[in-house]
Amino acid sequence: MNQPDHELAGRIAGYLREGARNLDPAVGERLLAARKLALSRYQGEAAPAWGWAWATQAIGRVTQNQQPGALQVLLAGAALVAALLGVVYWQSYNAQASELAEVDAGLLTDELPINAYLDRGFDSWLKRSLR
């Protein structure tokens, strides 16, 4: 029951081959004619030339327009700008967090209590004592 995929595929292919050998010749001719007709009508899609082409295809499917147009280009550009803004925001957030961590570390390793830094008169006392 739990056999590997390649074994299952081999068994299915064997059944299909056996069924194709036992076909009535008239049915085989009709199937061959239908296959040739289908292949003559088939229009293959061009494969994307680069990795990000899936974004244009997805936008094309959403807009139901298979020709690249201004809306597709606009949506792709908007997605790119949004991604760049997200990266900039994330980096600035990390920079602010590291600055706050430095201030916290400085306060915690200093000998003065935190309340001394919160006192408004401490700054003027510090300036007077340095003279």
N, CA, C and O atoms as a GROMACS GRO file, in nm:
protein
  524
    1MET      N    1   0.082  -0.119   0.000
    1MET     CA    2   0.000   0.000   0.000
    1MET      C    3   0.086   0.126   0.000
    1MET      O    4   0.060   0.219  -0.076
    2ASN      N    5   0.189   0.127   0.085
    2ASN     CA    6   0.278   0.242   0.093
    2ASN      C    7   0.404   0.216   0.012
    2ASN      O    8   0.511   0.194   0.068
    3GLN      N    9   0.390   0.218  -0.118
    3GLN     CA   10   0.505   0.194  -0.204
    3GLN      C   11   0.559   0.328  -0.256
    3GLN      O   12   0.485   0.426  -0.264
    4PRO      N   13   0.686   0.331  -0.290
    4PRO     CA   14   0.744   0.455  -0.342
    4PRO      C   15   0.673   0.500  -0.470
    4PRO      O   16   0.614   0.420  -0.542
    5ASP      N   17   0.682   0.629  -0.495
    5ASP     CA   18   0.614   0.688  -0.611
    5ASP      C   19   0.660   0.627  -0.743
    5ASP      O   20   0.578   0.604  -0.832
    6HIS      N   21   0.790   0.603  -0.757
    6HIS     CA   22   0.839   0.550  -0.885
    6HIS      C   23   0.786   0.410  -0.912
    6HIS      O   24   0.763   0.373  -1.027
    7GLU      N   25   0.766   0.330  -0.803
    7GLU     CA   26   0.709   0.196  -0.824
    7GLU      C   27   0.563   0.205  -0.866
    7GLU      O   28   0.519   0.133  -0.956
    8LEU      N   29   0.489   0.293  -0.802
    8LEU     CA   30   0.349   0.313  -0.838
    8LEU      C   31   0.337   0.363  -0.982
    8LEU      O   32   0.251   0.317  -1.057
    9ALA      N   33   0.422   0.457  -1.019
    9ALA     CA   34   0.419   0.510  -1.155
    9ALA      C   35   0.452   0.401  -1.256
    9ALA      O   36   0.392   0.396  -1.363
   10GLY      N   37   0.546   0.314  -1.224
   10GLY     CA   38   0.581   0.204  -1.313
   10GLY      C   39   0.465   0.106  -1.332
   10GLY      O   40   0.441   0.058  -1.443
   11ARG      N   41   0.394   0.077  -1.224
   11ARG     CA   42   0.279  -0.012  -1.234
   11ARG      C   43   0.169   0.050  -1.319
   11ARG      O   44   0.108  -0.018  -1.402
   12ILE      N   45   0.143   0.179  -1.297
   12ILE     CA   46   0.040   0.247  -1.376
   12ILE      C   47   0.078   0.249  -1.524
   12ILE      O   48  -0.006   0.222  -1.610
   13ALA      N   49   0.204   0.280  -1.553
   13ALA     CA   50   0.250   0.281  -1.692
   13ALA      C   51   0.237   0.143  -1.755
   13ALA      O   52   0.202   0.132  -1.873
   14GLY      N   53   0.265   0.038  -1.679
   14GLY     CA   54   0.250  -0.097  -1.730
   14GLY      C   55   0.105  -0.129  -1.766
   14GLY      O   56   0.078  -0.189  -1.869
   15TYR      N   57   0.012  -0.088  -1.680
   15TYR     CA   58  -0.130  -0.109  -1.708
   15TYR      C   59  -0.174  -0.032  -1.833
   15TYR      O   60  -0.251  -0.083  -1.914
   16LEU      N   61  -0.124   0.090  -1.846
   16LEU     CA   62  -0.159   0.169  -1.964
   16LEU      C   63  -0.103   0.107  -2.092
   16LEU      O   64  -0.172   0.102  -2.194
   17ARG      N   65   0.022   0.060  -2.086
   17ARG     CA   66   0.079  -0.006  -2.204
   17ARG      C   67  -0.001  -0.131  -2.242
   17ARG      O   68  -0.029  -0.154  -2.359
   18GLU      N   69  -0.036  -0.209  -2.143
   18GLU     CA   70  -0.114  -0.331  -2.169
   18GLU      C   71  -0.250  -0.297  -2.228
   18GLU      O   72  -0.298  -0.365  -2.319
   19GLY      N   73  -0.312  -0.192  -2.176
   19GLY     CA   74  -0.442  -0.150  -2.230
   19GLY      C   75  -0.428  -0.099  -2.373
   19GLY      O   76  -0.517  -0.122  -2.455
   20ALA      N   77  -0.319  -0.030  -2.404
   20ALA     CA   78  -0.299   0.022  -2.539
   20ALA      C   79  -0.274  -0.093  -2.638
   20ALA      O   80  -0.313  -0.082  -2.754
   21ARG      N   81  -0.210  -0.200  -2.595
   21ARG     CA   82  -0.186  -0.315  -2.684
   21ARG      C   83  -0.317  -0.388  -2.718
   21ARG      O   84  -0.330  -0.443  -2.827
   22ASN      N   85  -0.410  -0.388  -2.626
   22ASN     CA   86  -0.535  -0.461  -2.646
   22ASN      C   87  -0.646  -0.375  -2.706
   22ASN      O   88  -0.762  -0.417  -2.707
   23LEU      N   89  -0.613  -0.257  -2.756
   23LEU     CA   90  -0.715  -0.168  -2.814
   23LEU      C   91  -0.763  -0.222  -2.949
   23LEU      O   92  -0.689  -0.285  -3.024
   24ASP      N   93  -0.888  -0.194  -2.975
   24ASP     CA   94  -0.945  -0.223  -3.107
   24ASP      C   95  -0.875  -0.132  -3.208
   24ASP      O   96  -0.857  -0.014  -3.178
   25PRO      N   97  -0.835  -0.180  -3.327
   25PRO     CA   98  -0.764  -0.096  -3.424
   25PRO      C   99  -0.843   0.029  -3.464
   25PRO      O  100  -0.782   0.133  -3.490
   26ALA      N  101  -0.974   0.023  -3.470
   26ALA     CA  102  -1.055   0.140  -3.506
   26ALA      C  103  -1.046   0.247  -3.397
   26ALA      O  104  -1.036   0.366  -3.425
   27VAL      N  105  -1.050   0.202  -3.273
   27VAL     CA  106  -1.038   0.296  -3.160
   27VAL      C  107  -0.899   0.358  -3.160
   27VAL      O  108  -0.885   0.478  -3.134
   28GLY      N  109  -0.796   0.279  -3.188
   28GLY     CA  110  -0.661   0.331  -3.194
   28GLY      C  111  -0.644   0.436  -3.301
   28GLY      O  112  -0.576   0.537  -3.280
   29GLU      N  113  -0.707   0.415  -3.417
   29GLU     CA  114  -0.701   0.514  -3.525
   29GLU      C  115  -0.771   0.643  -3.485
   29GLU      O  116  -0.722   0.752  -3.515
   30ARG      N  117  -0.885   0.632  -3.419
   30ARG     CA  118  -0.958   0.753  -3.375
   30ARG      C  119  -0.878   0.828  -3.270
   30ARG      O  120  -0.872   0.951  -3.273
   31LEU      N  121  -0.816   0.756  -3.178
   31LEU     CA  122  -0.732   0.822  -3.076
   31LEU      C  123  -0.612   0.890  -3.139
   31LEU      O  124  -0.575   1.001  -3.098
   32LEU      N  125  -0.550   0.827  -3.238
   32LEU     CA  126  -0.436   0.886  -3.308
   32LEU      C  127  -0.478   1.014  -3.382
   32LEU      O  128  -0.406   1.113  -3.379
   33ALA      N  129  -0.594   1.010  -3.448
   33ALA     CA  130  -0.643   1.128  -3.520
   33ALA      C  131  -0.674   1.241  -3.422
   33ALA      O  132  -0.644   1.357  -3.451
   34ALA      N  133  -0.735   1.208  -3.308
   34ALA     CA  134  -0.766   1.311  -3.207
   34ALA      C  135  -0.638   1.372  -3.150
   34ALA      O  136  -0.633   1.492  -3.124
   35ARG      N  137  -0.536   1.289  -3.131
   35ARG     CA  138  -0.410   1.339  -3.078
   35ARG      C  139  -0.343   1.432  -3.177
   35ARG      O  140  -0.292   1.537  -3.139
   36LYS      N  141  -0.342   1.395  -3.304
   36LYS     CA  142  -0.283   1.481  -3.407
   36LYS      C  143  -0.356   1.614  -3.416
   36LYS      O  144  -0.293   1.718  -3.432
   37LEU      N  145  -0.490   1.610  -3.406
   37LEU     CA  146  -0.569   1.734  -3.411
   37LEU      C  147  -0.536   1.822  -3.291
   37LEU      O  148  -0.519   1.943  -3.306
   38ALA      N  149  -0.527   1.761  -3.174
   38ALA     CA  150  -0.496   1.838  -3.054
   38ALA      C  151  -0.357   1.901  -3.063
   38ALA      O  152  -0.338   2.016  -3.024
   39LEU      N  153  -0.260   1.825  -3.114
   39LEU     CA  154  -0.125   1.880  -3.128
   39LEU      C  155  -0.116   1.990  -3.232
   39LEU      O  156  -0.036   2.082  -3.217
   40SER      N  157  -0.198   1.982  -3.336
   40SER     CA  158  -0.196   2.087  -3.438
   40SER      C  159  -0.257   2.217  -3.384
   40SER      O  160  -0.220   2.325  -3.428
   41ARG      N  161  -0.349   2.207  -3.290
   41ARG     CA  162  -0.413   2.326  -3.232
   41ARG      C  163  -0.338   2.381  -3.111
   41ARG      O  164  -0.366   2.492  -3.065
   42TYR      N  165  -0.243   2.306  -3.060
   42TYR     CA  166  -0.170   2.347  -2.940
   42TYR      C  167  -0.080   2.465  -2.971
   42TYR      O  168  -0.004   2.464  -3.068
   43GLN      N  169  -0.089   2.566  -2.886
   43GLN     CA  170  -0.001   2.682  -2.896
   43GLN      C  171   0.076   2.690  -2.765
   43GLN      O  172   0.021   2.727  -2.661
   44GLY      N  173   0.201   2.655  -2.771
   44GLY     CA  174   0.283   2.652  -2.650
   44GLY      C  175   0.306   2.791  -2.594
   44GLY      O  176   0.316   2.888  -2.669
   45GLU      N  177   0.314   2.800  -2.463
   45GLU     CA  178   0.343   2.927  -2.398
   45GLU      C  179   0.494   2.945  -2.390
   45GLU      O  180   0.568   2.849  -2.369
   46ALA      N  181   0.537   3.068  -2.406
   46ALA     CA  182   0.680   3.096  -2.395
   46ALA      C  183   0.723   3.085  -2.249
   46ALA      O  184   0.654   3.136  -2.160
   47ALA      N  185   0.834   3.020  -2.225
   47ALA     CA  186   0.885   3.006  -2.089
   47ALA      C  187   0.950   3.137  -2.048
   47ALA      O  188   1.011   3.204  -2.131
   48PRO      N  189   0.938   3.176  -1.920
   48PRO     CA  190   1.001   3.299  -1.875
   48PRO      C  191   1.154   3.289  -1.885
   48PRO      O  192   1.212   3.184  -1.862
   49ALA      N  193   1.215   3.401  -1.921
   49ALA     CA  194   1.359   3.402  -1.943
   49ALA      C  195   1.437   3.424  -1.814
   49ALA      O  196   1.558   3.398  -1.810
   50TRP      N  197   1.372   3.472  -1.709
   50TRP     CA  198   1.444   3.498  -1.586
   50TRP      C  199   1.355   3.465  -1.468
   50TRP      O  200   1.234   3.444  -1.484
   51GLY      N  201   1.413   3.460  -1.351
   51GLY     CA  202   1.347   3.408  -1.232
   51GLY      C  203   1.228   3.487  -1.182
   51GLY      O  204   1.136   3.428  -1.125
   52TRP      N  205   1.225   3.617  -1.201
   52TRP     CA  206   1.115   3.699  -1.148
   52TRP      C  207   0.999   3.711  -1.245
   52TRP      O  208   0.906   3.788  -1.220
   53ALA      N  209   1.002   3.637  -1.353
   53ALA     CA  210   0.895   3.646  -1.452
   53ALA      C  211   0.763   3.595  -1.396
   53ALA      O  212   0.658   3.629  -1.451
   54TRP      N  213   0.765   3.516  -1.290
   54TRP     CA  214   0.641   3.467  -1.232
   54TRP      C  215   0.555   3.581  -1.181
   54TRP      O  216   0.432   3.569  -1.179
   55ALA      N  217   0.616   3.692  -1.139
   55ALA     CA  218   0.538   3.805  -1.089
   55ALA      C  219   0.455   3.866  -1.201
   55ALA      O  220   0.338   3.899  -1.181
   56THR      N  221   0.514   3.881  -1.319
   56THR     CA  222   0.440   3.935  -1.433
   56THR      C  223   0.329   3.840  -1.474
   56THR      O  224   0.220   3.884  -1.510
   57GLN      N  225   0.357   3.710  -1.470
   57GLN     CA  226   0.252   3.613  -1.505
   57GLN      C  227   0.138   3.618  -1.404
   57GLN      O  228   0.021   3.610  -1.442
   58ALA      N  229   0.170   3.632  -1.277
   58ALA     CA  230   0.065   3.637  -1.175
   58ALA      C  231  -0.020   3.762  -1.193
   58ALA      O  232  -0.142   3.756  -1.179
   59ILE      N  233   0.043   3.874  -1.223
   59ILE     CA  234  -0.033   3.997  -1.245
   59ILE      C  235  -0.118   3.983  -1.370
   59ILE      O  236  -0.232   4.030  -1.374
   60GLY      N  237  -0.064   3.917  -1.472
   60GLY     CA  238  -0.141   3.895  -1.595
   60GLY      C  239  -0.263   3.808  -1.571
   60GLY      O  240  -0.369   3.832  -1.629
   61ARG      N  241  -0.249   3.708  -1.485
   61ARG     CA  242  -0.364   3.624  -1.454
   61ARG      C  243  -0.469   3.701  -1.376
   61ARG      O  244  -0.589   3.679  -1.394
   62VAL      N  245  -0.424   3.789  -1.288
   62VAL     CA  246  -0.519   3.868  -1.209
   62VAL      C  247  -0.597   3.963  -1.298
   62VAL      O  248  -0.718   3.979  -1.283
   63THR      N  249  -0.527   4.025  -1.390
   63THR     CA  250  -0.594   4.124  -1.477
   63THR      C  251  -0.657   4.060  -1.600
   63THR      O  252  -0.722   4.129  -1.678
   64GLN      N  253  -0.638   3.929  -1.619
   64GLN     CA  254  -0.691   3.855  -1.733
   64GLN      C  255  -0.645   3.913  -1.866
   64GLN      O  256  -0.716   3.906  -1.966
   65ASN      N  257  -0.527   3.970  -1.866
   65ASN     CA  258  -0.470   4.028  -1.988
   65ASN      C  259  -0.335   3.961  -2.010
   65ASN      O  260  -0.244   3.978  -1.928
   66GLN      N  261  -0.321   3.887  -2.117
   66GLN     CA  262  -0.197   3.813  -2.141
   66GLN      C  263  -0.089   3.899  -2.206
   66GLN      O  264   0.028   3.859  -2.208
   67GLN      N  265  -0.125   4.015  -2.258
   67GLN     CA  266  -0.024   4.105  -2.316
   67GLN      C  267   0.028   4.198  -2.207
   67GLN      O  268  -0.052   4.252  -2.131
   68PRO      N  269   0.160   4.218  -2.198
   68PRO     CA  270   0.211   4.308  -2.096
   68PRO      C  271   0.163   4.450  -2.123
   68PRO      O  272   0.183   4.504  -2.232
   69GLY      N  273   0.100   4.510  -2.024
   69GLY     CA  274   0.047   4.644  -2.041
   69GLY      C  275   0.094   4.736  -1.930
   69GLY      O  276   0.175   4.698  -1.845
   70ALA      N  277   0.042   4.857  -1.933
   70ALA     CA  278   0.082   4.958  -1.837
   70ALA      C  279   0.042   4.920  -1.695
   70ALA      O  280   0.115   4.946  -1.600
   71LEU      N  281  -0.074   4.857  -1.680
   71LEU     CA  282  -0.120   4.818  -1.547
   71LEU      C  283  -0.028   4.713  -1.486
   71LEU      O  284   0.003   4.719  -1.367
   72GLN      N  285   0.016   4.619  -1.566
   72GLN     CA  286   0.106   4.515  -1.515
   72GLN      C  287   0.240   4.575  -1.473
   72GLN      O  288   0.295   4.540  -1.369
   73VAL      N  289   0.290   4.665  -1.554
   73VAL     CA  290   0.418   4.728  -1.521
   73VAL      C  291   0.402   4.813  -1.395
   73VAL      O  292   0.492   4.815  -1.310
   74LEU      N  293   0.290   4.883  -1.382
   74LEU     CA  294   0.264   4.965  -1.265
   74LEU      C  295   0.254   4.879  -1.139
   74LEU      O  296   0.310   4.914  -1.036
   75LEU      N  297   0.183   4.768  -1.146
   75LEU     CA  298   0.169   4.681  -1.030
   75LEU      C  299   0.303   4.618  -0.991
   75LEU      O  300   0.334   4.606  -0.873
   76ALA      N  301   0.381   4.577  -1.090
   76ALA     CA  302   0.512   4.519  -1.060
   76ALA      C  303   0.604   4.624  -0.996
   76ALA      O  304   0.677   4.594  -0.902
   77GLY      N  305   0.600   4.746  -1.047
   77GLY     CA  306   0.679   4.854  -0.988
   77GLY      C  307   0.636   4.887  -0.847
   77GLY      O  308   0.720   4.912  -0.760
   78ALA      N  309   0.505   4.886  -0.823
   78ALA     CA  310   0.453   4.913  -0.688
   78ALA      C  311   0.496   4.803  -0.591
   78ALA      O  312   0.529   4.831  -0.476
   79ALA      N  313   0.496   4.679  -0.638
   79ALA     CA  314   0.541   4.569  -0.552
   79ALA      C  315   0.689   4.584  -0.519
   79ALA      O  316   0.731   4.556  -0.407
   80LEU      N  317   0.768   4.626  -0.616
   80LEU     CA  318   0.912   4.645  -0.593
   80LEU      C  319   0.936   4.758  -0.493
   80LEU      O  320   1.018   4.744  -0.403
   81VAL      N  321   0.865   4.870  -0.509
   81VAL     CA  322   0.881   4.983  -0.418
   81VAL      C  323   0.838   4.944  -0.277
   81VAL      O  324   0.905   4.980  -0.180
   82ALA      N  325   0.728   4.869  -0.265
   82ALA     CA  326   0.682   4.824  -0.133
   82ALA      C  327   0.786   4.734  -0.067
   82ALA      O  328   0.810   4.745   0.053
   83ALA      N  329   0.846   4.647  -0.144
   83ALA     CA  330   0.950   4.559  -0.089
   83ALA      C  331   1.070   4.639  -0.042
   83ALA      O  332   1.125   4.612   0.065
   84LEU      N  333   1.112   4.738  -0.121
   84LEU     CA  334   1.227   4.820  -0.081
   84LEU      C  335   1.196   4.902   0.044
   84LEU      O  336   1.282   4.915   0.132
   85LEU      N  337   1.075   4.957   0.054
   85LEU     CA  338   1.037   5.032   0.173
   85LEU      C  339   1.035   4.942   0.296
   85LEU      O  340   1.073   4.984   0.405
   86GLY      N  341   0.991   4.818   0.278
   86GLY     CA  342   0.991   4.724   0.388
   86GLY      C  343   1.132   4.695   0.438
   86GLY      O  344   1.155   4.687   0.558
   87VAL      N  345   1.226   4.680   0.345
   87VAL     CA  346   1.364   4.655   0.383
   87VAL      C  347   1.423   4.775   0.456
   87VAL      O  348   1.492   4.759   0.557
   88VAL      N  349   1.397   4.896   0.407
   88VAL     CA  350   1.449   5.016   0.472
   88VAL      C  351   1.391   5.031   0.612
   88VAL      O  352   1.463   5.064   0.706
   89TYR      N  353   1.260   5.007   0.626
   89TYR     CA  354   1.196   5.018   0.758
   89TYR      C  355   1.255   4.917   0.854
   89TYR      O  356   1.282   4.949   0.970
   90TRP      N  357   1.276   4.794   0.806
   90TRP     CA  358   1.329   4.690   0.892
   90TRP      C  359   1.470   4.724   0.939
   90TRP      O  360   1.505   4.702   1.055
   91GLN      N  361   1.551   4.777   0.847
   91GLN     CA  362   1.687   4.812   0.885
   91GLN      C  363   1.690   4.930   0.982
   91GLN      O  364   1.771   4.930   1.075
   92SER      N  365   1.603   5.029   0.962
   92SER     CA  366   1.601   5.143   1.055
   92SER      C  367   1.550   5.100   1.191
   92SER      O  368   1.596   5.150   1.293
   93TYR      N  369   1.454   5.008   1.194
   93TYR     CA  370   1.404   4.958   1.322
   93TYR      C  371   1.515   4.884   1.397
   93TYR      O  372   1.528   4.901   1.518
   94ASN      N  373   1.593   4.805   1.327
   94ASN     CA  374   1.704   4.734   1.390
   94ASN      C  375   1.810   4.831   1.441
   94ASN      O  376   1.870   4.806   1.545
   95ALA      N  377   1.834   4.941   1.368
   95ALA     CA  378   1.932   5.040   1.411
   95ALA      C  379   1.885   5.109   1.538
   95ALA      O  380   1.964   5.130   1.630
   96GLN      N  381   1.755   5.144   1.547
   96GLN     CA  382   1.702   5.209   1.667
   96GLN      C  383   1.709   5.114   1.786
   96GLN      O  384   1.740   5.155   1.898
   97ALA      N  385   1.679   4.988   1.761
   97ALA     CA  386   1.683   4.890   1.869
   97ALA      C  387   1.825   4.873   1.922
   97ALA      O  388   1.844   4.858   2.042
   98SER      N  389   1.923   4.874   1.833
   98SER     CA  390   2.062   4.859   1.879
   98SER      C  391   2.107   4.983   1.955
   98SER      O  392   2.185   4.971   2.050
   99GLU      N  393   2.061   5.103   1.916
   99GLU     CA  394   2.096   5.224   1.990
   99GLU      C  395   2.036   5.220   2.130
   99GLU      O  396   2.103   5.256   2.227
  100LEU      N  397   1.911   5.178   2.141
  100LEU     CA  398   1.848   5.168   2.272
  100LEU      C  399   1.918   5.064   2.358
  100LEU      O  400   1.932   5.081   2.479
  101ALA      N  401   1.963   4.956   2.296
  101ALA     CA  402   2.034   4.853   2.371
  101ALA      C  403   2.166   4.908   2.425
  101ALA      O  404   2.206   4.874   2.536
  102GLU      N  405   2.235   4.992   2.348
  102GLU     CA  406   2.359   5.051   2.395
  102GLU      C  407   2.335   5.144   2.512
  102GLU      O  408   2.411   5.144   2.609
  103VAL      N  409   2.229   5.225   2.504
  103VAL     CA  410   2.196   5.316   2.614
  103VAL      C  411   2.162   5.235   2.739
  103VAL      O  412   2.209   5.267   2.849
  104ASP      N  413   2.082   5.132   2.724
  104ASP     CA  414   2.045   5.048   2.838
  104ASP      C  415   2.168   4.982   2.899
  104ASP      O  416   2.182   4.977   3.021
  105ALA      N  417   2.256   4.932   2.816
  105ALA     CA  418   2.377   4.868   2.867
  105ALA      C  419   2.464   4.969   2.941
  105ALA      O  420   2.523   4.936   3.044
  106GLY      N  421   2.473   5.091   2.889
  106GLY     CA  422   2.550   5.195   2.956
  106GLY      C  423   2.491   5.231   3.091
  106GLY      O  424   2.565   5.251   3.188
  107LEU      N  425   2.360   5.241   3.099
  107LEU     CA  426   2.295   5.272   3.226
  107LEU      C  427   2.314   5.160   3.327
  107LEU      O  428   2.338   5.185   3.445
  108LEU      N  429   2.304   5.038   3.282
  108LEU     CA  430   2.312   4.925   3.374
  108LEU      C  431   2.453   4.899   3.423
  108LEU      O  432   2.471   4.846   3.533
  109THR      N  433   2.554   4.936   3.346
  109THR     CA  434   2.692   4.913   3.389
  109THR      C  435   2.750   5.032   3.465
  109THR      O  436   2.860   5.022   3.519
  110ASP      N  437   2.679   5.144   3.469
  110ASP     CA  438   2.728   5.262   3.539
  110ASP      C  439   2.701   5.248   3.689
  110ASP      O  440   2.616   5.169   3.730
  111GLU      N  441   2.774   5.325   3.771
  111GLU     CA  442   2.757   5.318   3.916
  111GLU      C  443   2.641   5.403   3.964
  111GLU      O  444   2.588   5.379   4.072
  112LEU      N  445   2.600   5.501   3.887
  112LEU     CA  446   2.491   5.588   3.928
  112LEU      C  447   2.358   5.517   3.910
  112LEU      O  448   2.342   5.440   3.816
  113PRO      N  449   2.263   5.542   3.998
  113PRO     CA  450   2.129   5.484   3.980
  113PRO      C  451   2.056   5.554   3.865
  113PRO      O  452   2.088   5.666   3.828
  114ILE      N  453   1.960   5.487   3.811
  114ILE     CA  454   1.884   5.542   3.698
  114ILE      C  455   1.811   5.670   3.738
  114ILE      O  456   1.797   5.760   3.656
  115ASN      N  457   1.766   5.680   3.862
  115ASN     CA  458   1.694   5.799   3.906
  115ASN      C  459   1.781   5.924   3.897
  115ASN      O  460   1.728   6.034   3.881
  116ALA      N  461   1.910   5.909   3.906
  116ALA     CA  462   2.000   6.024   3.895
  116ALA      C  463   1.994   6.082   3.754
  116ALA      O  464   2.002   6.204   3.737
  117TYR      N  465   1.981   5.998   3.655
  117TYR     CA  466   1.970   6.046   3.518
  117TYR      C  467   1.834   6.111   3.491
  117TYR      O  468   1.822   6.196   3.404
  118LEU      N  469   1.733   6.069   3.566
  118LEU     CA  470   1.600   6.125   3.546
  118LEU      C  471   1.581   6.257   3.620
  118LEU      O  472   1.488   6.331   3.589
  119ASP      N  473   1.666   6.287   3.716
  119ASP     CA  474   1.656   6.410   3.794
  119ASP      C  475   1.698   6.529   3.708
  119ASP      O  476   1.804   6.526   3.644
  120ARG      N  477   1.616   6.634   3.706
  120ARG     CA  478   1.645   6.750   3.622
  120ARG      C  479   1.765   6.829   3.675
  120ARG      O  480   1.838   6.889   3.596
  121GLY      N  481   1.786   6.830   3.799
  121GLY     CA  482   1.897   6.904   3.856
  121GLY      C  483   2.030   6.833   3.844
  121GLY      O  484   2.134   6.894   3.869
  122PHE      N  485   2.030   6.704   3.808
  122PHE     CA  486   2.154   6.627   3.800
  122PHE      C  487   2.247   6.681   3.693
  122PHE      O  488   2.368   6.686   3.711
  123ASP      N  489   2.188   6.722   3.580
  123ASP     CA  490   2.270   6.773   3.470
  123ASP      C  491   2.343   6.900   3.514
  123ASP      O  492   2.462   6.916   3.485
  124SER      N  493   2.273   6.991   3.583
  124SER     CA  494   2.340   7.115   3.626
  124SER      C  495   2.441   7.083   3.737
  124SER      O  496   2.546   7.147   3.743
  125TRP      N  497   2.412   6.988   3.824
  125TRP     CA  498   2.509   6.949   3.928
  125TRP      C  499   2.636   6.890   3.865
  125TRP      O  500   2.748   6.915   3.910
  126LEU      N  501   2.614   6.810   3.759
  126LEU     CA  502   2.728   6.748   3.693
  126LEU      C  503   2.816   6.853   3.629
  126LEU      O  504   2.939   6.843   3.634
  127LYS      N  505   2.755   6.955   3.568
  127LYS     CA  506   2.834   7.062   3.504
  127LYS      C  507   2.911   7.143   3.610
  127LYS      O  508   3.025   7.182   3.587
  128ARG      N  509   2.847   7.167   3.725
  128ARG     CA  510   2.917   7.243   3.830
  128ARG      C  511   3.032   7.164   3.890
  128ARG      O  512   3.136   7.220   3.923
  129SER      N  513   3.012   7.033   3.904
  129SER     CA  514   3.117   6.954   3.970
  129SER      C  515   3.237   6.932   3.878
  129SER      O  516   3.347   6.905   3.927
  130LEU      N  517   3.218   6.944   3.748
  130LEU     CA  518   3.330   6.926   3.656
  130LEU      C  519   3.421   7.049   3.650
  130LEU      O  520   3.532   7.041   3.599
  131ARG      N  521   3.376   7.162   3.703
  131ARG     CA  522   3.456   7.286   3.696
  131ARG      C  523   3.567   7.287   3.791
  131ARG      O  524   3.643   7.383   3.796
   0.00000   0.00000   0.00000
